[in-house]
Amino acid sequence: MVPRSTHRLAAPALGLALAIGLSACGGGSESPTSVTPPPDVTGPYFLQWTLQVLRKSDGFQTQFQCYGQMTLGQSAATASTSSVSGFATVNSGCAPESYDLRGSVSSGGAIEFDTNGPKPPEGPCPGGKNVHFTGQVTTAGNSVIVSARGVTTVTCPEFGEHEFTYLIQASK
């Protein structure tokens, strides 16, 4: 028969042995992690802008579609992010314009950038300036899709403040 004091020592020793065994098999917290680089977003894209307009004074809402291109360049990635720069254009549906674009893309495909947005094709409102967009990059084979959303407040002559929500869908 084993004295009771030995039972109290055996359980902690068994737990320690199991923990050491799991660590040796890769179950410990020291297991290496792999870093996935950000997706490659370099190149030209077909771009669709959806501009949702909300007039704050009376709640009037409308939306417009504009079309153009977006061209992105990408810096060498660090461990999990890389810088993105380029430009976006509008060439139909709204007045033709071009805007510089700067931001970043991360290893999970999250993208964010700042650029301007098109003015509505009707009325006196200007386009959004320095709009911050956030979104996602998805890839399937050779296809790359950038989906992003940016919201800004614009002051329109005669009509006051409007909230502009820009939705971008870009594909290559």
C-alpha positions as CSV (number, residue, x, y, z in Angstrom):
1,M,0.0,0.0,0.0
2,V,1.3,3.5,-0.9
3,P,1.1,6.2,1.7
4,R,-1.3,9.1,1.1
5,S,1.5,11.7,0.9
6,T,2.9,9.9,-2.2
7,H,-0.5,10.3,-4.1
8,R,-0.3,14.0,-3.6
9,L,3.1,14.2,-5.3
10,A,2.3,11.8,-8.1
11,A,-0.5,13.9,-9.7
12,P,1.5,17.1,-10.1
13,A,4.5,15.0,-11.4
14,L,2.2,13.3,-14.0
15,G,0.8,16.7,-15.1
16,L,4.3,18.1,-15.6
17,A,5.4,15.0,-17.6
18,L,2.3,15.5,-19.9
19,A,3.1,19.2,-20.4
20,I,6.7,18.4,-21.3
21,G,5.6,15.7,-23.7
22,L,3.1,18.0,-25.4
23,S,5.7,20.7,-25.8
24,A,8.1,18.3,-27.4
25,C,5.4,17.2,-29.9
26,G,4.6,20.8,-31.0
27,G,1.7,21.4,-28.6
28,G,3.5,24.1,-26.6
29,S,3.4,27.8,-27.0
30,E,6.8,27.9,-28.6
31,S,5.7,26.4,-31.9
32,P,6.8,28.5,-34.9
33,T,4.3,30.5,-36.8
34,S,4.4,31.2,-40.5
35,V,3.8,34.6,-42.0
36,T,1.7,34.9,-45.0
37,P,2.6,37.8,-47.3
38,P,-0.1,40.3,-48.4
39,P,-1.9,39.5,-51.7
40,D,-0.4,41.0,-54.9
41,V,-2.7,43.9,-55.9
42,T,-0.4,45.4,-58.5
43,G,-1.9,46.2,-61.9
44,P,-4.9,47.9,-63.6
45,Y,-8.5,47.3,-62.5
46,F,-11.9,48.0,-64.0
47,L,-13.6,50.2,-61.3
48,Q,-17.2,50.7,-60.4
49,W,-18.0,53.5,-58.0
50,T,-21.4,53.5,-56.2
51,L,-22.1,56.9,-54.6
52,Q,-24.8,56.9,-52.0
53,V,-26.0,60.4,-51.1
54,L,-27.8,61.4,-47.9
55,R,-28.9,65.0,-47.5
56,K,-28.8,65.6,-43.7
57,S,-31.3,68.4,-43.6
58,D,-34.3,66.4,-44.7
59,G,-33.1,62.7,-45.1
60,F,-33.4,62.7,-48.9
61,Q,-31.4,59.8,-50.4
62,T,-30.2,58.9,-53.9
63,Q,-27.4,57.0,-55.5
64,F,-25.3,57.1,-58.6
65,Q,-23.1,54.7,-60.5
66,C,-19.7,55.9,-62.0
67,Y,-17.2,53.8,-63.9
68,G,-13.5,54.1,-64.5
69,Q,-10.1,52.4,-63.8
70,M,-7.8,52.0,-60.9
71,T,-4.1,51.3,-61.2
72,L,-2.2,50.1,-58.1
73,G,1.5,49.6,-57.4
74,Q,2.8,47.8,-54.3
75,S,6.0,48.0,-52.3
76,A,7.9,45.0,-51.1
77,A,6.0,43.5,-48.1
78,T,7.2,43.6,-44.6
79,A,6.2,40.7,-42.4
80,S,2.5,41.3,-42.8
81,T,1.8,44.6,-44.7
82,S,2.9,46.4,-47.8
83,S,2.3,49.9,-49.0
84,V,0.0,50.6,-52.0
85,S,-0.1,53.6,-54.2
86,G,-1.6,54.5,-57.5
87,F,-4.5,56.4,-58.9
88,A,-8.2,56.0,-59.7
89,T,-10.2,57.6,-62.5
90,V,-13.8,58.3,-63.4
91,N,-14.6,58.2,-67.1
92,S,-18.4,57.6,-67.4
93,G,-21.5,58.1,-65.4
94,C,-19.9,61.0,-63.5
95,A,-17.6,63.9,-64.6
96,P,-14.2,62.6,-65.7
97,E,-11.6,63.0,-63.0
98,S,-8.4,61.4,-61.7
99,Y,-7.3,61.0,-58.1
100,D,-4.0,59.9,-56.4
101,L,-4.4,57.0,-54.0
102,R,-2.2,55.8,-51.1
103,G,-2.7,53.1,-48.5
104,S,-1.7,49.6,-47.4
105,V,-2.7,45.9,-47.8
106,S,-2.2,43.3,-45.1
107,S,-1.6,39.5,-45.2
108,G,-5.2,38.8,-44.4
109,G,-6.3,40.8,-47.5
110,A,-7.5,43.8,-45.6
111,I,-6.9,47.0,-47.6
112,E,-7.2,50.6,-46.7
113,F,-6.4,53.7,-48.7
114,D,-7.1,57.4,-49.0
115,T,-8.3,59.0,-52.2
116,N,-10.9,61.5,-53.5
117,G,-14.3,60.5,-54.8
118,P,-16.4,61.6,-57.8
119,K,-19.0,64.3,-57.5
120,P,-22.6,63.4,-58.2
121,P,-23.6,63.8,-61.9
122,E,-26.5,66.0,-60.8
123,G,-26.6,69.1,-58.5
124,P,-24.0,71.4,-57.1
125,C,-22.2,69.1,-54.7
126,P,-18.5,68.7,-55.0
127,G,-16.9,65.2,-54.7
128,G,-15.5,63.9,-51.5
129,K,-11.9,64.8,-50.6
130,N,-9.4,62.6,-48.8
131,V,-11.9,59.9,-48.2
132,H,-10.6,57.0,-46.1
133,F,-11.6,53.6,-47.6
134,T,-11.4,50.2,-45.9
135,G,-12.2,46.9,-47.4
136,Q,-11.0,43.5,-48.5
137,V,-9.0,42.0,-51.4
138,T,-10.1,38.5,-52.6
139,T,-8.3,36.4,-55.1
140,A,-9.5,33.4,-57.1
141,G,-6.9,32.0,-59.6
142,N,-5.6,35.0,-61.6
143,S,-8.6,37.2,-60.6
144,V,-8.2,39.9,-58.0
145,I,-11.2,41.8,-56.6
146,V,-10.9,44.9,-54.3
147,S,-14.1,45.8,-52.4
148,A,-13.9,49.0,-50.2
149,R,-16.1,51.5,-48.5
150,G,-15.5,55.1,-47.6
151,V,-17.8,57.7,-45.9
152,T,-17.3,61.5,-45.8
153,T,-19.4,64.6,-45.2
154,V,-19.6,67.1,-48.0
155,T,-21.0,70.7,-47.8
156,C,-23.1,71.5,-50.9
157,P,-24.0,75.0,-52.1
158,E,-27.6,75.8,-51.3
159,F,-28.3,72.4,-49.7
160,G,-25.9,72.1,-46.8
161,E,-24.3,69.0,-45.4
162,H,-24.6,65.6,-47.2
163,E,-23.2,62.3,-46.2
164,F,-21.5,60.5,-49.1
165,T,-20.9,56.8,-48.9
166,Y,-18.6,55.5,-51.7
167,L,-18.6,51.8,-52.5
168,I,-15.8,50.6,-54.7
169,Q,-15.8,47.3,-56.6
170,A,-12.6,46.9,-58.6
171,S,-11.6,43.8,-60.6
172,K,-8.7,42.6,-62.7
